[in-house]
């Protein structure tokens, strides 16, 4: 939608995707660590 206005938006979206994936991985790793530390 915004590509018509600013060619850099695609790069920003890609960077946000990478950041989002990293956050999801960190959350998953933390959840695994929590389970190992204090199994339910």
N, C-alpha and C positions, 0 to 999 in steps of 0.2 A: 504493500500500500504506500509506504513512504519512499520506496526506491526511486520513484519519479522525482522526488524533491531533493534527496540527499544520497549520493552513492555510498556514503560511509555507513549508512544505517545497517546494511547487510553485515558489515564487519562487526558492528556493535552487537548485532543479534548473535553472531557466531561467538563472540567473546562472552556474552551473557550465557549462552548455552554451555560453554566450557565451564564457566563459573558455577552454573547450576548443577552440572554433572558432578563437579568436585564437591559441592555441598552435599548432594545426595550420598556420594560415596563416604564422606566424613560421617554423616548421620548413620549410615549403615554400619560403618566400622565401630562407631561409638555404641550402637545397639548391641553388636556382637560382644564388645568388651564388657558392657553392662551384664550381659547374660553369663559370660564367663566368670565375672567377679561375683555375681549374686544370682545364681540360677533360680528360676521360679519353680 
